């Protein structure tokens, strides 16, 4: 049964034969293995060309920045899954990655699309990014919506990871329009929204990556790949000294039941 479009049976990513494996036009064994690092390879795979030194440096920094942040929900899901099924690393890893949505870690994508939305709106009105930022913030406030890429429940006075990424982009000379829009958001949001809203790492990652040429459609991959490394560390530790059931017990103790009481049988 034919499902969907069937007129483009091609891939430009990789192929192989009996003697070689080709990845994005490069011989895997002769040109890539042992000759480039994983960030280079990640960029090559996704974007189709080797990164410049600046692109590599920014991607590296973003991956390091988002790889680990303690016992966040995705990590707890992964560790509790492994505690329940010690032989199922793939299931535990999947549980952790599936927990990275629009609120935790996966918010990098929504922040990036928001930056792009502001850029497009500014271009349509003559290229005034500052005015486009204020108009967007005003619209968000009217809808009582959150500002993507701003605010953090723990780093309320400023996300140090975001600050460092922007500093690196500045030092490499690659801070461009998206970082500029993010800075405008950080400057204007407290006044428009009426509360402190520092730039967070989920805002900084797309800003610096988009400025060096990463695709907005592949932004979600960056925290997913990075957090896979962090989750791996937690799963190894979980297999050596488990806290999965400890977290489960604490959750059970922390949550009170407020449903309908059970009906006692006559005579009890």
C-alpha positions in Angstrom: 0.0 0.0 0.0 1.4 3.4 -1.0 1.3 6.0 1.8 2.3 9.6 1.2 4.5 11.0 -1.6 6.6 8.5 -3.5 8.4 10.7 -6.0 11.6 11.5 -4.1 13.5 8.2 -3.4 16.8 9.8 -2.6 19.1 10.5 0.4 22.1 12.8 0.4 23.4 11.7 3.8 25.2 8.3 3.4 25.6 5.2 1.3 27.8 2.1 1.4 29.1 -0.7 -0.7 31.2 -3.8 -0.1 34.4 -1.7 0.3 33.5 1.7 1.6 31.0 3.9 3.5 30.4 7.4 2.3 29.0 10.1 4.6 28.1 13.4 3.0 30.6 12.9 0.2 33.5 11.8 2.6 34.9 8.3 2.9 34.1 7.4 6.5 37.3 5.4 7.2 39.8 7.4 5.2 38.6 11.0 5.8 36.6 11.0 9.0 37.4 8.4 11.6 40.3 9.6 13.7 40.5 12.9 11.7 37.5 14.9 12.9 35.8 15.1 16.3 32.2 14.4 17.1 31.0 18.0 16.9 32.5 18.3 13.4 30.8 15.0 12.4 27.5 16.2 13.9 27.6 19.4 12.0 28.6 17.6 8.8 25.8 15.1 9.1 23.1 17.7 9.8 24.2 20.6 7.6 26.0 18.7 4.8 29.3 20.5 5.0 32.3 20.6 7.4 31.9 23.4 10.0 34.2 26.4 10.2 36.3 26.7 13.4 33.8 29.3 14.7 30.8 27.0 13.9 32.5 24.1 15.6 33.4 26.2 18.7 29.8 27.4 19.1 28.2 24.0 18.6 30.7 22.5 21.1 29.9 25.1 23.7 26.1 24.6 23.3 26.4 20.8 23.6 28.5 21.2 26.8 26.2 23.9 28.2 23.0 21.8 28.0 24.3 18.2 28.6 23.8 18.2 32.3 21.7 20.1 34.9 21.2 17.6 37.8 18.1 15.6 38.6 15.7 17.3 36.1 12.5 15.5 35.2 14.0 13.7 32.1 16.8 12.3 34.2 14.4 11.2 36.9 12.3 9.4 34.3 15.4 7.7 32.9 16.7 6.6 36.3 13.4 5.3 37.6 12.9 3.4 34.3 16.3 1.7 34.7 15.6 0.9 38.3 12.4 -0.9 37.2 14.1 -2.6 34.2 17.9 -2.8 34.8 18.4 -4.7 31.5 16.7 -2.0 29.4 19.2 0.8 28.9 17.5 1.7 25.6 14.2 2.0 27.3 15.6 4.2 30.1 17.4 6.4 27.6 14.2 6.7 25.5 12.2 7.6 28.7 14.6 10.4 29.4 14.7 11.8 25.9 10.9 11.6 25.6 10.6 13.8 28.6 12.4 16.6 26.9 9.5 18.7 25.6 8.5 22.3 25.2 9.0 23.1 28.9 12.3 21.3 29.7 15.3 21.3 27.4 13.2 21.0 24.2 12.3 24.7 24.7 15.4 25.5 22.6 13.4 24.9 19.5 10.4 27.1 20.5 12.8 29.9 21.5 14.6 29.6 18.2 11.4 29.8 16.2 10.4 32.8 18.3 13.6 34.6 17.4 13.0 33.8 13.7 9.4 35.0 14.0 10.6 38.4 15.3 13.3 38.6 12.6 10.6 38.0 9.9 8.3 40.5 11.4 11.0 43.1 11.6 12.0 42.6 8.0 8.3 43.0 7.0 8.3 46.4 8.8 11.6 47.8 7.5 14.1 45.9 9.6 13.6 47.5 13.0 14.3 44.7 15.4 13.8 46.8 18.5 10.3 47.8 17.4 9.5 44.2 16.4 10.6 42.9 19.8 8.4 45.4 21.7 5.4 44.6 19.5 5.9 40.9 20.1 6.3 41.3 23.9 3.2 43.5 24.0 1.2 40.8 22.2 2.5 38.1 24.5 1.5 40.1 27.5 -2.0 40.6 26.2 -2.3 36.8 25.8 -0.7 36.2 29.2 1.8 34.0 27.4 5.4 33.3 28.4 8.4 34.7 26.6 10.3 31.9 24.9 14.0 31.9 25.9 13.6 34.2 28.9 13.2 33.4 32.6 14.4 30.5 34.8 12.9 29.1 38.0 16.4 28.6 39.6 18.6 31.1 37.9 16.3 34.0 38.6 19.0 36.7 38.5 20.5 35.4 35.3 21.4 32.1 33.7 25.2 31.8 33.8 25.2 29.3 30.9 23.4 31.8 28.7 25.8 34.6 29.6 28.8 32.4 28.8 27.4 31.3 25.4 26.8 34.9 24.4 30.3 35.9 25.6 31.8 33.2 23.5 29.8 34.2 20.4 31.1 37.8 21.0 34.7 36.6 21.5 34.6 34.6 18.3 33.1 37.5 16.4 29.9 35.6 15.4 27.3 37.4 17.4 24.8 38.5 14.8 21.2 39.4 14.3 19.7 36.6 16.4 21.9 37.4 19.4 21.0 41.1 18.9 17.2 40.2 19.0 17.8 38.1 22.1 19.6 41.0 23.8 16.6 43.3 22.8 14.2 40.8 24.4 16.3 40.6 27.6 16.5 44.4 27.8 12.8 45.1 27.0 11.0 42.2 28.6 11.3 43.3 32.3 9.6 46.6 31.5 6.9 45.3 29.2 6.1 42.2 31.2 6.5 43.8 34.6 8.8 41.3 36.1 12.5 40.2 35.9 13.1 37.9 32.9 16.7 37.1 32.3 17.8 35.3 29.1 18.1 31.6 29.7 20.2 28.9 28.1 17.3 27.8 25.9 17.3 31.3 24.4 21.0 31.6 24.1 21.6 28.3 22.3 19.3 29.0 19.3 20.5 32.6 19.1 24.2 31.7 18.8 23.6 28.7 16.7 21.4 30.5 14.2 23.9 33.2 13.9 26.6 30.7 12.8 24.3 29.0 10.3 22.6 26.1 12.1 19.1 25.2 10.7 16.2 26.4 12.8 14.5 23.0 11.9 17.3 21.1 13.6 17.5 23.1 16.8 15.8 20.4 18.9 18.5 17.9 18.0 21.1 19.9 20.0 19.7 19.4 23.5 18.6 15.9 22.6 22.2 14.9 21.6 23.7 16.7 24.5 21.4 15.3 27.1 21.9 11.8 25.8 25.5 12.2 27.2 24.2 13.4 30.6 21.6 10.7 30.8 24.2 8.1 30.0 26.2 9.3 33.0 23.1 9.0 35.2 22.2 5.6 33.9 25.7 4.3 34.6 25.5 5.7 38.2 22.0 4.3 38.5 23.3 0.8 37.6 26.0 1.1 40.3 24.1 2.8 43.1 20.4 3.1 42.4 18.3 6.0 43.6 15.4 5.4 41.2 13.2 3.8 43.9 14.3 6.5 46.4 13.0 9.2 44.1 9.8 7.2 43.6 9.3 6.9 47.3 9.8 10.6 47.9 7.3 11.4 45.2 4.8 9.1 46.8 5.3 10.7 50.2 5.1 14.2 48.8 1.8 13.8 47.1 -1.5 13.7 49.1 -4.6 12.0 47.9 -7.6 14.3 47.6 -10.0 12.1 45.7 -13.2 10.5 46.9 -12.8 8.4 50.1 -13.3 4.7 49.8 -16.7 3.5 51.0 -16.4 1.3 54.1 -18.3 -1.9 54.1 -21.1 -2.4 56.6 -19.8 -3.8 59.9 -16.3 -2.3 59.6 
